[in-house]
């Protein structure tokens, strides 16, 4: 007996509850088996990979925000120095700034930035 539609978790729960009350029909047993197999063969999600993706996105966004601008003979961080397109409105902070150094020290994927 083949199962045409993928079995949902709700259907598997229903069949498992029904199995406790009495015998299943052959079709119900096939759907229960298919649901169990689907759960058993489903790829596991890796939380570390998800975190690494989020860290890489954060790194790209912060690197775009904290980009270098040339101020005379030094490269300054545009964000930390308050660069407005013509001049720095705050204290000139050398680039790479402490924010980017912190990223390099603590976030995975240092080489991908």
C-alpha positions as CSV (number, residue, x, y, z in Angstrom):
1,X,0.0,0.0,0.0
2,X,1.5,3.4,-1.0
3,X,0.9,6.8,0.6
4,X,0.4,9.6,-2.0
5,X,0.4,12.7,0.2
6,X,3.1,13.4,2.8
7,X,2.0,12.5,6.3
8,X,1.6,15.4,8.7
9,X,2.5,15.4,12.4
10,X,-1.1,15.9,13.4
11,X,-2.1,12.8,11.4
12,X,0.7,10.7,13.1
13,X,-0.5,11.9,16.5
14,X,-4.1,11.0,15.6
15,X,-3.0,7.5,14.4
16,X,-0.9,6.9,17.5
17,X,-3.8,7.9,19.7
18,X,-6.1,5.6,17.7
19,X,-3.6,2.7,18.0
20,X,-3.9,2.9,21.8
21,X,-7.7,2.5,21.5
22,X,-7.7,-0.5,19.2
23,X,-6.4,-2.1,16.0
24,X,-5.6,0.1,13.0
25,X,-6.8,-0.6,9.5
26,X,-4.1,-1.5,6.9
27,X,-4.3,2.0,5.4
28,X,-3.9,3.7,8.9
29,X,-0.9,1.4,9.7
30,X,0.7,2.4,6.4
31,X,0.2,6.1,7.1
32,X,1.6,5.7,10.6
33,X,4.7,3.9,9.3
34,X,5.2,6.5,6.5
35,X,5.0,9.3,9.1
36,X,7.5,7.6,11.4
37,X,9.9,7.1,8.4
38,X,9.5,10.7,7.3
39,X,10.4,11.9,10.7
40,X,13.3,9.4,10.9
41,X,14.8,10.5,7.6
42,X,14.3,14.2,8.0
43,X,17.6,16.1,8.0
44,X,18.5,17.5,11.4
45,X,18.9,21.3,11.7
46,X,22.3,22.4,12.9
47,X,21.9,25.3,15.4
48,X,25.6,26.2,15.1
49,X,25.3,26.6,11.3
50,X,22.3,28.9,11.8
51,X,24.2,31.0,14.3
52,X,27.2,31.2,11.9
53,X,24.9,32.5,9.2
54,X,23.4,35.1,11.5
55,X,26.9,36.1,12.6
56,X,28.1,36.5,9.0
57,X,25.1,38.8,8.2
58,X,25.8,40.9,11.3
59,X,29.5,41.1,10.3
60,X,28.6,42.3,6.8
61,X,26.2,44.9,8.0
62,X,28.6,46.3,10.6
63,X,31.5,46.2,8.2
64,X,29.4,48.3,5.7
65,X,28.5,50.7,8.4
66,X,32.1,51.0,9.9
67,X,33.9,51.5,6.5
68,X,37.1,53.4,6.2
69,X,37.4,57.0,4.9
70,X,40.8,58.7,4.2
71,X,41.5,61.7,6.4
72,X,44.9,63.0,5.5
73,X,47.4,60.2,6.2
74,X,45.2,58.0,8.2
75,X,42.2,55.8,7.5
76,X,39.3,56.7,9.8
77,X,36.1,54.8,10.6
78,X,33.2,56.6,9.0
79,X,30.7,55.6,11.6
80,X,32.8,56.1,14.8
81,X,34.3,59.4,13.5
82,X,30.9,60.8,12.5
83,X,31.7,61.2,8.8
84,X,29.1,63.3,7.1
85,X,30.4,63.1,3.5
86,X,32.7,66.1,3.8
87,X,34.3,66.0,7.3
88,X,34.4,64.1,10.6
89,X,32.0,65.6,13.1
90,X,33.3,63.6,16.0
91,X,36.6,62.3,17.3
92,X,38.6,60.8,14.4
93,X,38.8,57.1,15.1
94,X,41.4,55.0,13.3
95,X,40.1,52.2,11.0
96,X,39.7,49.3,11.8
97,X,37.8,50.7,14.8
98,X,37.2,49.0,18.1
99,X,33.8,47.7,16.9
100,X,35.4,45.8,14.0
101,X,38.3,44.5,16.2
102,X,35.7,43.2,18.6
103,X,34.0,41.3,15.7
104,X,37.3,39.8,14.7
105,X,37.9,38.7,18.2
106,X,34.5,37.2,19.1
107,X,32.4,36.3,16.1
108,X,33.0,33.2,13.9
109,X,33.8,33.7,10.2
110,X,36.6,36.2,10.6
111,X,37.9,35.4,7.1
112,X,34.5,35.8,5.4
113,X,34.1,39.5,6.1
